[in-house]
Amino acid sequence: MSWLVSIMEKAQIIGLGRTAEILAWDNSQVVKLFRKDWSHSAVKWEEKVSRIVSEAGLPVPAVYGIIEVEGRHGIIYDRVHGQSMLKELFFVRAHSAVRPCSFSSMHYGC
């Protein structure tokens, strides 16, 4: 259990979202650490879908499995260095006719 505590003490939060925090695991991986109220079955589903997409050869981060840290479930992914989606959305909106709504419609429909 001590290694779990040390992970949380040393982890750098590099992203925040509605469902999870993204923590730098090392220079090559991240952990998407879901909030405590997020169900384990939802985390397993996301891991399964992410693995299928990655193994299909699409340009997405590879998936390395599910871990538990202080009662929270997380998914380990390849770390992708670059601009965040949020910054990209603001850049696109400010510099083109493309609207961020077009990105969110992929999930929710605008």
Secondary structure, DSSP 8 states (H G I E B T S, - for coil): -HHHHHHHHH-EEEEE-SSEEEEE-SSSEEEEEE-TTS-HHHHHHHHHHHHHHHHTT-SS--EEEEEEETTEEEEEEE---S--HHHHHHHHHHHSS--HHHHHTTTT--
